[in-house]
Amino acid sequence: MEITGPWDPRMDLVLEHLCKIADGLEDGIRALPSAEVKAASSALYSNVSAVSSTLYKVCRDTNTRCSSQAIGSLLRTIIEASISVFAFCRDPPIRAALFLNYACVLKFRHQVNSMGNIGCPYLPASRYDPARVGLAKASAKKDLLRCGADYLEKKPRGGKTVTDLLVEATTDGSEHPKWFRDHWFPEQSRADVLAFEQMAWLDDVLYKWLCSCVHSDIWAASPLSGMERPNVAILGLQFWGASVLRLSEALGLRLDPEDANFLRDTFYKGLQWKPSMP
């Protein structure tokens, strides 16, 4: 199925205004005194901006077909990126390191998976011998032993310590990558992060619905089908705007008051709802 309908040129005026806001935020991030907070903020902002701008361009190009499944996949990724922004904004000085160091979990999982698949089309034996991959895994293991405790889901029992679990999880030949959580933030789930922002409904009504697009199940093409291009584009921009507002507030970056009110009233508050609200 497809996203249909003509493009509304007024959307481009909205985007032009948002780009000016983005320039100010980017300047503020570059001027942050903490290298860790600067690196994390830049990556988080880049993630939500890159995907939302891609969704916008796909919706805008009326000369090409606009797959509802592709758009749904992009939109779910935008929501993921916004959730990371919201989680980070709860305590940037502490959570910057959490966000950046989670790379140790991802790299370790990748290297463990690679070791068992050398010779596959993506890892040809002519370029990826076991020794080379083993060195990469050893490097990932070293990083995981250093900061992986922050991401352990498995709890120490029977007199074991966190250090014992880390050593056991990274023992060559019997690794346990699944002992580490699948997201970098300390909240139990994405839904918990959204609930803190008064956006709990998004998980049930939109995020889980859009999982069909990503999983290519029987309903994959159904979410968003029948929606018009401008409506989908503005939905993507709404998450971008909410993320920019929260970053500016959490990092103490000054936005023009009129711009801040625009982002808050038009984008951020539009995502807030709970059953008790009228």
ZADO-1210 file (C-alpha; in nm, 4 decimals, padded with zeros to 6 digits):
<atoms>
<atom x="00.0000" y="00.0000" z="00.0000" code="MET" pos="1"/>
<atom x="00.1043" y="00.3571" z="-00.0491" code="GLU" pos="2"/>
<atom x="00.1025" y="00.6967" z="00.1137" code="ILE" pos="3"/>
<atom x="-00.0921" y="00.9082" z="-00.1325" code="THR" pos="4"/>
<atom x="-00.2171" y="01.2600" z="-00.1947" code="GLY" pos="5"/>
<atom x="-00.0609" y="01.5832" z="-00.3222" code="PRO" pos="6"/>
<atom x="00.2138" y="01.7674" z="-00.1397" code="TRP" pos="7"/>
<atom x="00.1262" y="02.0847" z="00.0522" code="ASP" pos="8"/>
<atom x="00.3823" y="02.3593" z="-00.0298" code="PRO" pos="9"/>
<atom x="00.3162" y="02.5196" z="00.3093" code="ARG" pos="10"/>
<atom x="00.5056" y="02.2285" z="00.4634" code="MET" pos="11"/>
<atom x="00.8256" y="02.3626" z="00.3106" code="ASP" pos="12"/>
<atom x="00.7742" y="02.6924" z="00.4925" code="LEU" pos="13"/>
<atom x="00.7438" y="02.5015" z="00.8204" code="VAL" pos="14"/>
<atom x="01.0634" y="02.3091" z="00.7439" code="LEU" pos="15"/>
<atom x="01.2484" y="02.6300" z="00.6579" code="GLU" pos="16"/>
<atom x="01.1586" y="02.7706" z="00.9994" code="HIS" pos="17"/>
<atom x="01.2627" y="02.4472" z="01.1740" code="LEU" pos="18"/>
<atom x="01.5995" y="02.4525" z="00.9969" code="CYS" pos="19"/>
<atom x="01.6721" y="02.7936" z="01.1508" code="LYS" pos="20"/>
<atom x="01.5915" y="02.6519" z="01.4942" code="ILE" pos="21"/>
<atom x="01.8182" y="02.3558" z="01.4193" code="ALA" pos="22"/>
<atom x="02.1106" y="02.5847" z="01.3358" code="ASP" pos="23"/>
<atom x="02.0879" y="02.7441" z="01.6799" code="GLY" pos="24"/>
<atom x="02.0706" y="02.4086" z="01.8563" code="LEU" pos="25"/>
<atom x="02.3694" y="02.2721" z="01.6660" code="GLU" pos="26"/>
<atom x="02.5758" y="02.5810" z="01.7557" code="ASP" pos="27"/>
<atom x="02.4819" y="02.5335" z="02.1198" code="GLY" pos="28"/>
<atom x="02.5796" y="02.1667" z="02.1208" code="ILE" pos="29"/>
<atom x="02.9186" y="02.2464" z="01.9664" code="ARG" pos="30"/>
<atom x="02.9837" y="02.4967" z="02.2469" code="ALA" pos="31"/>
<atom x="02.9095" y="02.2541" z="02.5329" code="LEU" pos="32"/>
<atom x="03.2036" y="02.2330" z="02.7765" code="PRO" pos="33"/>
<atom x="03.1750" y="01.8589" z="02.8499" code="SER" pos="34"/>
<atom x="03.3227" y="01.6425" z="02.5741" code="ALA" pos="35"/>
<atom x="03.1038" y="01.3453" z="02.6717" code="GLU" pos="36"/>
<atom x="02.7812" y="01.5442" z="02.6823" code="VAL" pos="37"/>
<atom x="02.8728" y="01.7121" z="02.3543" code="LYS" pos="38"/>
<atom x="02.9432" y="01.3793" z="02.1810" code="ALA" pos="39"/>
<atom x="02.6256" y="01.2142" z="02.3104" code="ALA" pos="40"/>
<atom x="02.4058" y="01.5152" z="02.2332" code="SER" pos="41"/>
<atom x="02.5460" y="01.5446" z="01.8830" code="SER" pos="42"/>
<atom x="02.4881" y="01.1754" z="01.8096" code="ALA" pos="43"/>
<atom x="02.1354" y="01.1770" z="01.9525" code="LEU" pos="44"/>
<atom x="02.0387" y="01.4891" z="01.7606" code="TYR" pos="45"/>
<atom x="02.1949" y="01.3514" z="01.4411" code="SER" pos="46"/>
<atom x="01.9986" y="01.0265" z="01.4747" code="ASN" pos="47"/>
<atom x="01.6569" y="01.1885" z="01.5021" code="VAL" pos="48"/>
<atom x="01.7369" y="01.4520" z="01.2383" code="SER" pos="49"/>
<atom x="01.8745" y="01.2137" z="00.9763" code="ALA" pos="50"/>
<atom x="01.5761" y="00.9802" z="00.9818" code="VAL" pos="51"/>
<atom x="01.3092" y="01.2506" z="01.0076" code="SER" pos="52"/>
<atom x="01.4618" y="01.4440" z="00.7155" code="SER" pos="53"/>
<atom x="01.4695" y="01.1231" z="00.5096" code="THR" pos="54"/>
<atom x="01.1021" y="01.0571" z="00.5830" code="LEU" pos="55"/>
<atom x="01.0202" y="01.4156" z="00.4895" code="TYR" pos="56"/>
<atom x="01.2015" y="01.3911" z="00.1549" code="LYS" pos="57"/>
<atom x="01.0350" y="01.0609" z="00.0655" code="VAL" pos="58"/>
<atom x="00.6916" y="01.2057" z="00.1401" code="CYS" pos="59"/>
<atom x="00.7678" y="01.5237" z="-00.0533" code="ARG" pos="60"/>
<atom x="00.8787" y="01.3489" z="-00.3736" code="ASP" pos="61"/>
<atom x="00.5435" y="01.3008" z="-00.5446" code="THR" pos="62"/>
<atom x="00.7172" y="01.1698" z="-00.8574" code="ASN" pos="63"/>
<atom x="00.7966" y="00.8416" z="-00.6862" code="THR" pos="64"/>
<atom x="00.5777" y="00.5836" z="-00.5135" code="ARG" pos="65"/>
<atom x="00.5665" y="00.6194" z="-00.1366" code="CYS" pos="66"/>
<atom x="00.5502" y="00.2782" z="00.0333" code="SER" pos="67"/>
<atom x="00.3504" y="00.2796" z="00.3557" code="SER" pos="68"/>
<atom x="00.5705" y="-00.0034" z="00.4854" code="GLN" pos="69"/>
<atom x="00.8922" y="00.1911" z="00.4224" code="ALA" pos="70"/>
<atom x="00.7463" y="00.5052" z="00.5763" code="ILE" pos="71"/>
<atom x="00.6228" y="00.3073" z="00.8774" code="GLY" pos="72"/>
<atom x="00.9708" y="00.1638" z="00.9312" code="SER" pos="73"/>
<atom x="01.1236" y="00.5110" z="00.9189" code="LEU" pos="74"/>
<atom x="00.8630" y="00.6491" z="01.1559" code="LEU" pos="75"/>
<atom x="00.9253" y="00.3741" z="01.4105" code="ARG" pos="76"/>
<atom x="01.2962" y="00.4545" z="01.3941" code="THR" pos="77"/>
<atom x="01.2191" y="00.8212" z="01.4549" code="ILE" pos="78"/>
<atom x="01.0215" y="00.7242" z="01.7644" code="ILE" pos="79"/>
<atom x="01.3156" y="00.5093" z="01.8801" code="GLU" pos="80"/>
<atom x="01.5506" y="00.8053" z="01.8322" code="ALA" pos="81"/>
<atom x="01.3156" y="01.0359" z="02.0226" code="SER" pos="82"/>
<atom x="01.2897" y="00.7877" z="02.3103" code="ILE" pos="83"/>
<atom x="01.6688" y="00.7907" z="02.3380" code="SER" pos="84"/>
<atom x="01.6634" y="01.1717" z="02.3450" code="VAL" pos="85"/>
<atom x="01.3971" y="01.1743" z="02.6159" code="PHE" pos="86"/>
<atom x="01.5910" y="00.9197" z="02.8251" code="ALA" pos="87"/>
<atom x="01.9145" y="01.1161" z="02.7874" code="PHE" pos="88"/>
<atom x="01.7493" y="01.4428" z="02.8881" code="CYS" pos="89"/>
<atom x="01.6601" y="01.3101" z="03.2330" code="ARG" pos="90"/>
<atom x="02.0264" y="01.3532" z="03.3383" code="ASP" pos="91"/>
<atom x="02.2688" y="01.4486" z="03.0565" code="PRO" pos="92"/>
<atom x="02.5907" y="01.4594" z="03.2656" code="PRO" pos="93"/>
<atom x="02.5322" y="01.1018" z="03.3894" code="ILE" pos="94"/>
<atom x="02.3597" y="00.9531" z="03.0880" code="ARG" pos="95"/>
<atom x="02.6068" y="01.0792" z="02.8277" code="ALA" pos="96"/>
<atom x="02.8530" y="00.8092" z="02.9315" code="ALA" pos="97"/>
<atom x="02.5739" y="00.5490" z="02.9436" code="LEU" pos="98"/>
<atom x="02.4733" y="00.6302" z="02.5875" code="PHE" pos="99"/>
<atom x="02.8282" y="00.6332" z="02.4493" code="LEU" pos="100"/>
<atom x="02.9602" y="00.3297" z="02.6386" code="ASN" pos="101"/>
<atom x="02.6726" y="00.1078" z="02.5263" code="TYR" pos="102"/>
<atom x="02.8849" y="00.0591" z="02.2152" code="ALA" pos="103"/>
<atom x="03.0784" y="-00.2004" z="02.4166" code="CYS" pos="104"/>
<atom x="02.7699" y="-00.4242" z="02.4339" code="VAL" pos="105"/>
<atom x="02.6932" y="-00.3828" z="02.0660" code="LEU" pos="106"/>
<atom x="03.0509" y="-00.4472" z="01.9554" code="LYS" pos="107"/>
<atom x="03.0835" y="-00.7554" z="02.1761" code="PHE" pos="108"/>
<atom x="02.7602" y="-00.9055" z="02.0417" code="ARG" pos="109"/>
<atom x="02.8706" y="-00.8389" z="01.6860" code="HIS" pos="110"/>
<atom x="03.2108" y="-01.0002" z="01.7346" code="GLN" pos="111"/>
<atom x="03.0639" y="-01.3074" z="01.9070" code="VAL" pos="112"/>
<atom x="02.8214" y="-01.3507" z="01.6187" code="ASN" pos="113"/>
<atom x="03.0987" y="-01.2970" z="01.3651" code="SER" pos="114"/>
<atom x="03.3237" y="-01.5648" z="01.5147" code="MET" pos="115"/>
<atom x="03.0687" y="-01.8331" z="01.4346" code="GLY" pos="116"/>
<atom x="03.0095" y="-01.7167" z="01.0791" code="ASN" pos="117"/>
<atom x="03.3491" y="-01.6552" z="00.9216" code="ILE" pos="118"/>
<atom x="03.3261" y="-01.7576" z="00.5572" code="GLY" pos="119"/>
<atom x="02.9747" y="-01.6262" z="00.5036" code="CYS" pos="120"/>
<atom x="02.9228" y="-01.3790" z="00.2139" code="PRO" pos="121"/>
<atom x="02.9595" y="-01.0769" z="00.4408" code="TYR" pos="122"/>
<atom x="03.2670" y="-01.2160" z="00.6205" code="LEU" pos="123"/>
<atom x="03.4654" y="-01.3960" z="00.3465" code="PRO" pos="124"/>
<atom x="03.7419" y="-01.6156" z="00.4836" code="ALA" pos="125"/>
<atom x="03.9904" y="-01.4484" z="00.2457" code="SER" pos="126"/>
<atom x="03.9543" y="-01.1236" z="00.4439" code="ARG" pos="127"/>
<atom x="03.8297" y="-01.2292" z="00.7874" code="TYR" pos="128"/>
<atom x="04.0394" y="-01.5095" z="00.9361" code="ASP" pos="129"/>
<atom x="03.9618" y="-01.6281" z="01.2925" code="PRO" pos="130"/>
<atom x="04.2697" y="-01.4583" z="01.4344" code="ALA" pos="131"/>
<atom x="04.1626" y="-01.1182" z="01.3032" code="ARG" pos="132"/>
<atom x="03.8088" y="-01.1513" z="01.4326" code="VAL" pos="133"/>
<atom x="03.9437" y="-01.2906" z="01.7593" code="GLY" pos="134"/>
<atom x="04.1511" y="-00.9766" z="01.8139" code="LEU" pos="135"/>
<atom x="03.8455" y="-00.7590" z="01.7525" code="ALA" pos="136"/>
<atom x="03.6457" y="-00.9690" z="01.9986" code="LYS" pos="137"/>
<atom x="03.9217" y="-00.9433" z="02.2588" code="ALA" pos="138"/>
<atom x="03.9136" y="-00.5643" z="02.2258" code="SER" pos="139"/>
<atom x="03.5347" y="-00.5615" z="02.2638" code="ALA" pos="140"/>
<atom x="03.5630" y="-00.7939" z="02.5630" code="LYS" pos="141"/>
<atom x="03.8111" y="-00.5592" z="02.7309" code="LYS" pos="142"/>
<atom x="03.5704" y="-00.2675" z="02.6933" code="ASP" pos="143"/>
<atom x="03.2788" y="-00.4755" z="02.8197" code="LEU" pos="144"/>
<atom x="03.4707" y="-00.5804" z="03.1306" code="LEU" pos="145"/>
<atom x="03.5456" y="-00.2131" z="03.1950" code="ARG" pos="146"/>
<atom x="03.1960" y="-00.0633" z="03.1649" code="CYS" pos="147"/>
<atom x="02.9517" y="-00.3445" z="03.0894" code="GLY" pos="148"/>
<atom x="02.8216" y="-00.3631" z="03.4476" code="ALA" pos="149"/>
<atom x="02.5947" y="-00.0663" z="03.3752" code="ASP" pos="150"/>
<atom x="02.4012" y="-00.2758" z="03.1227" code="TYR" pos="151"/>
<atom x="02.3727" y="-00.6144" z="03.2943" code="LEU" pos="152"/>
<atom x="02.0205" y="-00.7529" z="03.3141" code="GLU" pos="153"/>
<atom x="02.1238" y="-01.0723" z="03.4881" code="LYS" pos="154"/>
<atom x="02.1476" y="-01.0178" z="03.8640" code="LYS" pos="155"/>
<atom x="02.4183" y="-01.1682" z="04.0879" code="PRO" pos="156"/>
<atom x="02.3026" y="-01.4711" z="04.2888" code="ARG" pos="157"/>
<atom x="02.4538" y="-01.7394" z="04.5066" code="GLY" pos="158"/>
<atom x="02.7358" y="-01.5206" z="04.6324" code="GLY" pos="159"/>
<atom x="02.8431" y="-01.4075" z="04.2848" code="LYS" pos="160"/>
<atom x="02.9397" y="-01.0453" z="04.2251" code="THR" pos="161"/>
<atom x="02.8829" y="-00.8217" z="03.9264" code="VAL" pos="162"/>
<atom x="03.2467" y="-00.8745" z="03.8331" code="THR" pos="163"/>
<atom x="03.1920" y="-01.2515" z="03.8413" code="ASP" pos="164"/>
<atom x="02.8986" y="-01.2120" z="03.6018" code="LEU" pos="165"/>
<atom x="03.1024" y="-00.9962" z="03.3635" code="LEU" pos="166"/>
<atom x="03.3843" y="-01.2515" z="03.3550" code="VAL" pos="167"/>
<atom x="03.1402" y="-01.5369" z="03.3018" code="GLU" pos="168"/>
<atom x="02.9501" y="-01.3491" z="03.0311" code="ALA" pos="169"/>
<atom x="03.2694" y="-01.2829" z="02.8358" code="THR" pos="170"/>
<atom x="03.4460" y="-01.6193" z="02.8787" code="THR" pos="171"/>
<atom x="03.5770" y="-01.7375" z="02.5410" code="ASP" pos="172"/>
<atom x="03.3630" y="-02.0112" z="02.3928" code="GLY" pos="173"/>
<atom x="03.0748" y="-01.9711" z="02.6378" code="SER" pos="174"/>
<atom x="02.9822" y="-01.6038" z="02.6050" code="GLU" pos="175"/>
<atom x="02.6443" y="-01.4732" z="02.7213" code="HIS" pos="176"/>
<atom x="02.5613" y="-01.1573" z="02.5215" code="PRO" pos="177"/>
<atom x="02.1951" y="-01.1889" z="02.6206" code="LYS" pos="178"/>
<atom x="02.2821" y="-01.1110" z="02.9810" code="TRP" pos="179"/>
<atom x="02.3012" y="-00.7462" z="02.8774" code="PHE" pos="180"/>
<atom x="01.9929" y="-00.5371" z="02.8083" code="ARG" pos="181"/>
<atom x="01.8833" y="-00.4415" z="02.4586" code="ASP" pos="182"/>
<atom x="01.8749" y="-00.0665" z="02.5202" code="HIS" pos="183"/>
<atom x="02.1281" y="00.1726" z="02.6677" code="TRP" pos="184"/>
<atom x="01.9076" y="00.3631" z="02.9138" code="PHE" pos="185"/>
<atom x="01.8416" y="00.2320" z="03.2671" code="PRO" pos="186"/>
<atom x="01.4612" y="00.2405" z="03.2449" code="GLU" pos="187"/>
<atom x="01.2999" y="-00.1008" z="03.2192" code="GLN" pos="188"/>
<atom x="01.1444" y="-00.0313" z="02.8802" code="SER" pos="189"/>
<atom x="01.0707" y="00.2270" z="02.6129" code="ARG" pos="190"/>
<atom x="00.7216" y="00.2564" z="02.7572" code="ALA" pos="191"/>
<atom x="00.8697" y="00.3765" z="03.0879" code="ASP" pos="192"/>
<atom x="01.0610" y="00.6534" z="02.9119" code="VAL" pos="193"/>
<atom x="00.7494" y="00.7632" z="02.7251" code="LEU" pos="194"/>
<atom x="00.5420" y="00.7535" z="03.0429" code="ALA" pos="195"/>
<atom x="00.7799" y="01.0000" z="03.2091" code="PHE" pos="196"/>
<atom x="00.7099" y="01.2410" z="02.9202" code="GLU" pos="197"/>
<atom x="00.3327" y="01.1800" z="02.9543" code="GLN" pos="198"/>
<atom x="00.3388" y="00.9998" z="02.6202" code="MET" pos="199"/>
<atom x="00.2679" y="00.6427" z="02.7334" code="ALA" pos="200"/>
<atom x="-00.0068" y="00.6049" z="02.4727" code="TRP" pos="201"/>
<atom x="00.2522" y="00.6192" z="02.1942" code="LEU" pos="202"/>
<atom x="00.3899" y="00.2771" z="02.2810" code="ASP" pos="203"/>
<atom x="00.0560" y="00.0984" z="02.2467" code="ASP" pos="204"/>
<atom x="-00.1121" y="00.3050" z="01.9777" code="VAL" pos="205"/>
<atom x="00.1750" y="00.3879" z="01.7443" code="LEU" pos="206"/>
<atom x="00.5100" y="00.2213" z="01.8232" code="TYR" pos="207"/>
<atom x="00.3791" y="-00.1371" z="01.8555" code="LYS" pos="208"/>
<atom x="00.1537" y="-00.0853" z="01.5552" code="TRP" pos="209"/>
<atom x="00.4496" y="00.0237" z="01.3424" code="LEU" pos="210"/>
<atom x="00.6446" y="-00.2899" z="01.4394" code="CYS" pos="211"/>
<atom x="00.4458" y="-00.4685" z="01.1684" code="SER" pos="212"/>
<atom x="00.6211" y="-00.2544" z="00.9065" code="CYS" pos="213"/>
<atom x="00.9627" y="-00.3511" z="01.0420" code="VAL" pos="214"/>
<atom x="00.8803" y="-00.7199" z="01.0856" code="HIS" pos="215"/>
<atom x="00.7148" y="-00.7539" z="00.7441" code="SER" pos="216"/>
<atom x="00.4295" y="-00.9514" z="00.8940" code="ASP" pos="217"/>
<atom x="00.0826" y="-00.9926" z="00.7469" code="ILE" pos="218"/>
<atom x="-00.0120" y="-00.6382" z="00.8482" code="TRP" pos="219"/>
<atom x="00.3142" y="-00.4831" z="00.7306" code="ALA" pos="220"/>
<atom x="00.1638" y="-00.2571" z="00.4658" code="ALA" pos="221"/>
<atom x="-00.1447" y="-00.1603" z="00.6642" code="SER" pos="222"/>
<atom x="-00.0162" y="00.0932" z="00.9191" code="PRO" pos="223"/>
<atom x="-00.0339" y="00.4441" z="00.7711" code="LEU" pos="224"/>
<atom x="-00.1939" y="00.3206" z="00.4483" code="SER" pos="225"/>
<atom x="-00.4402" y="00.5762" z="00.3201" code="GLY" pos="226"/>
<atom x="-00.2717" y="00.8657" z="00.4991" code="MET" pos="227"/>
<atom x="-00.1647" y="01.1604" z="00.2868" code="GLU" pos="228"/>
<atom x="00.1964" y="01.2636" z="00.2391" code="ARG" pos="229"/>
<atom x="00.1836" y="01.5955" z="00.4312" code="PRO" pos="230"/>
<atom x="00.0172" y="01.4335" z="00.7328" code="ASN" pos="231"/>
<atom x="00.2842" y="01.1660" z="00.7609" code="VAL" pos="232"/>
<atom x="00.5634" y="01.4195" z="00.7124" code="ALA" pos="233"/>
<atom x="00.4304" y="01.6443" z="00.9888" code="ILE" pos="234"/>
<atom x="00.4069" y="01.3431" z="01.2220" code="LEU" pos="235"/>
<atom x="00.7760" y="01.2748" z="01.1682" code="GLY" pos="236"/>
<atom x="00.8592" y="01.6406" z="01.2238" code="LEU" pos="237"/>
<atom x="00.6569" y="01.6395" z="01.5436" code="GLN" pos="238"/>
<atom x="00.8965" y="01.3915" z="01.7038" code="PHE" pos="239"/>
<atom x="01.1906" y="01.5951" z="01.5747" code="TRP" pos="240"/>
<atom x="01.0497" y="01.9119" z="01.7273" code="GLY" pos="241"/>
<atom x="00.9757" y="01.7438" z="02.0618" code="ALA" pos="242"/>
<atom x="01.3309" y="01.6065" z="02.0713" code="SER" pos="243"/>
<atom x="01.4860" y="01.9434" z="01.9929" code="VAL" pos="244"/>
<atom x="01.2812" y="02.1118" z="02.2650" code="LEU" pos="245"/>
<atom x="01.3836" y="01.8554" z="02.5289" code="ARG" pos="246"/>
<atom x="01.7503" y="01.8736" z="02.4277" code="LEU" pos="247"/>
<atom x="01.7523" y="02.2514" z="02.4481" code="SER" pos="248"/>
<atom x="01.5883" y="02.2453" z="02.7923" code="GLU" pos="249"/>
<atom x="01.8048" y="01.9677" z="02.9374" code="ALA" pos="250"/>
<atom x="02.1301" y="02.1144" z="02.8056" code="LEU" pos="251"/>
<atom x="02.0440" y="02.4719" z="02.8984" code="GLY" pos="252"/>
<atom x="02.0664" y="02.5896" z="02.5381" code="LEU" pos="253"/>
<atom x="01.8764" y="02.9074" z="02.4719" code="ARG" pos="254"/>
<atom x="01.6179" y="02.9117" z="02.1974" code="LEU" pos="255"/>
<atom x="01.4300" y="03.2190" z="02.0878" code="ASP" pos="256"/>
<atom x="01.1254" y="03.2275" z="02.3233" code="PRO" pos="257"/>
<atom x="00.8890" y="03.2310" z="02.0273" code="GLU" pos="258"/>
<atom x="01.0602" y="02.9267" z="01.8760" code="ASP" pos="259"/>
<atom x="01.0585" y="02.7412" z="02.2089" code="ALA" pos="260"/>
<atom x="00.6860" y="02.8087" z="02.2523" code="ASN" pos="261"/>
<atom x="00.6230" y="02.6936" z="01.8952" code="PHE" pos="262"/>
<atom x="00.8039" y="02.3627" z="01.9547" code="LEU" pos="263"/>
<atom x="00.6368" y="02.3118" z="02.2906" code="ARG" pos="264"/>
<atom x="00.2810" y="02.3948" z="02.1886" code="ASP" pos="265"/>
<atom x="00.2790" y="02.2561" z="01.8347" code="THR" pos="266"/>
<atom x="00.5010" y="01.9498" z="01.8674" code="PHE" pos="267"/>
<atom x="00.5784" y="01.8419" z="02.2245" code="TYR" pos="268"/>
<atom x="00.2406" y="01.8969" z="02.3907" code="LYS" pos="269"/>
<atom x="00.0697" y="01.7420" z="02.0906" code="GLY" pos="270"/>
<atom x="00.2309" y="01.4100" z="02.1861" code="LEU" pos="271"/>
<atom x="00.1220" y="01.4278" z="02.5490" code="GLN" pos="272"/>
<atom x="-00.1971" y="01.2539" z="02.6555" code="TRP" pos="273"/>
<atom x="-00.3269" y="01.0304" z="02.9316" code="LYS" pos="274"/>
<atom x="-00.6713" y="00.8742" z="02.9856" code="PRO" pos="275"/>
<atom x="-00.7720" y="01.1296" z="03.2498" code="SER" pos="276"/>
<atom x="-00.7206" y="01.4167" z="03.0096" code="MET" pos="277"/>
<atom x="-01.0333" y="01.5585" z="02.8351" code="PRO" pos="278"/>
</atoms>
